[in-house]
Amino acid sequence: MCGRFGFFELSWFIEQLRQLELPFVETPGFSYHQRWNITPDEPVVALLGDHDQNGLSIARWGLIPHWSTSIPKIRPINARADSLATKPFFRHMLARRHCIVPASGFYEWKPLPGAKKEPWYIHRKDTRPMALAGLWDTWQPPGPPSPPLVSCTIITTNANHEMKPVHDRMPVILEENEWQSWLDSSNPAALQLLDSADAKVLELWPVSTRVNHPQNDDPHCIERLALSG
């Protein structure tokens, strides 16, 4: 799964979009500040695919479908790639609303003897920002007029060779030549993009347990620790 990540490289991500000649507009009210420890239900940067118009936006991490009558108790932060087409919760978004959630890296917790878990930081070995495949939707709160709420979920798949010692799942990391194809929800081959990252794409190392606490949100969260033992 993917339950915690950081993003502190917006200018680099925007430069990637320009190099790819991938058009986008900033949605009204877009704002950003660097984050090293993003937790569920917090705002995240998302590139929303919407027909011919890609919008660089802020979305709530934890999906709220448009048909909800209220904010549901369960707001999925992850969606399994192998069941998107069959689960009613995600099926309509798979056909309509794809997004990319940029990340500098994500965290996963490796099980240790004695029920303890060790946090690890995972990022691209080439140091480029990751493009995590996701789905998004817009929900209109009931009652007095209020702005719609955009939310998103990150798609996960089986872990690749590097990730397996830490966790059996990982987010889908799109390569640059796949970005446009994924954002186009009408693309019949989009599901074929939802596979594990190739070998040697990722670099990962253990980090301090200070990342376990959401209030710790600074560059120290990603500092490499020496391997124990």
N, C-alpha and C positions, 0 to 999 in steps of 0.2 A: 504494500500500500504506500501511500504518500500522505503523511499526516503533519509534516512540518517542513518548511523550506525558507529560503532567503532570496531576495532579489535586490541587488544594489548596482545594476548596470544598465539603466534605462537608455542612456545615450548610446551605448554600444548596440543594444537591441534595435533602436531606431535606425542606426547606421546600417545594420544588417538588412532591414526592410528596404532602405533606399538602394542599397547595392543590388538587391534582388528585384528592384523596380516593382515592389509589391505595394500598391496604393493603399493609403489609409488616411483617416481623419481623426483628430482628437475629439471625443464626444464632449458636449458641454459639461463644465465642472470638473474636467479631468485634472487631477493633481497627483503628485507622487513624491515620496521620500524614501530613502534607502532603508531596507529592512534586512536583518540577518536571522530573524526567528519569527516567521509568520505562522500563526496558529489558525485552526478552523474558526469560521464565522467572522474572520477579519477581512477588510478590503484588500484586494489584490489587483495588480495590473493584468488586463486581459485584452487580447486582440480578438474582437468579435467578428466572425464572418457573417455577413448578412447580404446574401445575393452578390451584387457587384460592389458593395460598399463595406469595407473593413473599418471597424471603429476601434481606436485605441481608447480603452475605457477602464473604469474602476468597477469591479464586481465583488460581491460578497462570496467568500469561499464556503460553499455549502449550498447545494442546489435547492431552490424553491420553485416548483413547477407553476406555470401560469394558472392552472386550474385550482390551486389551493384556495380554500376559503379563509385560511389563516396561516400564520407561519407554522409549519409542521414541526413536531418534536424531532423527527429524523430528517436531517438535511444532509444528504450524502456529499462528502468531500471527495470521494473516489467512486468510480464506476468501472466495473470489470469489462475489458474489451470483448471477452468471449460471450457476454450475455446482453450487450447493448441492443441488439436487434430483436431480442425476445422479451425483455423486461418492459412492461408498459410505462414504467416511470421514465425510462430513457429513450424509448423507441421513437417518440414523436420528435425529440430533439435531434436524434441521429439523422433524421430526414430533413431537418430544417436549420439547426443552429449549432455550428461547430465553432470552436475557439482555440486559441493558443494562449497558454499561461506561461509567460517568460519567467525563468528562475535562474539564479546564479548557481544554485545547488540545492540539494534537499538532504534531509536527515533520515536515518533509519537506526533502529535499536537492535543490536546483535545480542541474542540470548547467551548468557554465561552460566557456568555451573552455580547452583544455589539460587536459582530464580532471579538472578540479577541480570540487568541488561546494560550494554555499553553503547552509547550513541556514536554514530559514524556520520561523517559528512561526505556526500557524493557529488561530484561535479564533472564537467567535461574536461578531459585531459588537455584539449587544445585551448582551454580557458574561455571559450566563447560562452555566452549565455545559452542555457537550454531553452528549447521550445517544447513545452509539455502539451500534449493533445488534450483537449477538453470539450465539454458541452456547456451551453449556457441557456438561460431563459429569463424572461421578464415577468415579474409578478406585480400586480396592482393591489396595494393594500385596500381593504374595505373601509367604508366610512367616509369622512370628509376628504375632499380632494387632496391628494398627496402624490409626490413623484413616484413613478414606478421603481421597483427594486430589481436590479440586475444581479443575478447570482450565477455561479459556475461550479463545475465539478471537474476533477482531473482523472483521466482515464489511466487505468493500470493494466499491466500484462505480466506474464511470467518473468522472473528474474533472469538476467543473462549470466554468463560465467562469472564475471567479477562480483555481481551482487549476491549470488546464491549463498556464500558463506555468511552473509549478514541477514538476508531476508529472502523469502521465496517470491515476492512480488516487487514490482518497480513501476514508476510512471512511464508512459509511452513518451519517448524522446524523439521528436521529429527532426530529421536532417533538413538543411536549408532547402534542398531541392524538392522537399515534400510539403513545405508550408502552404503554398498556394493550393495544392491538390487537397489538403485537408480542410482548409477554410471553405472550399466550395462544397457545400453539403449535397449538391446535386451530383457530385462525382460518384459513379457507381463503384469505383475502385477504392474509395476512401477507407473502407474497413481493412483493406490489405496493408495499409500503412501502420496499423496498430500492433506492431510487433516489438520484440525486445531490442534494445540497443545492440549494435554490433560489438564484437569483442574489441577490447582495447580503446573504446571510445571514452570510457569513464576512468576516473581516478578517485580513490576513496581512502579515508583515514579516520582513526578514532579521534574524538573530541571530548572536551570536558563535559561532565554532567551538568554544568551550569546551563546548558541549552535545554535541560529538562524543565526549566522554569520560564514561562513566557515573558516575565518581566525583564529577563536578560536578553537584550536585543542590540548587539553591538559586534564589531569585528572579532572580538575574543571568542565568540561562539564557534567560529570555524577554524580556530587555531589547532594545528596538528598536535596530537599527543603521541609520545613514544608508545609502541606496542608493549603491553604487559607480558611478562614472562620471557 
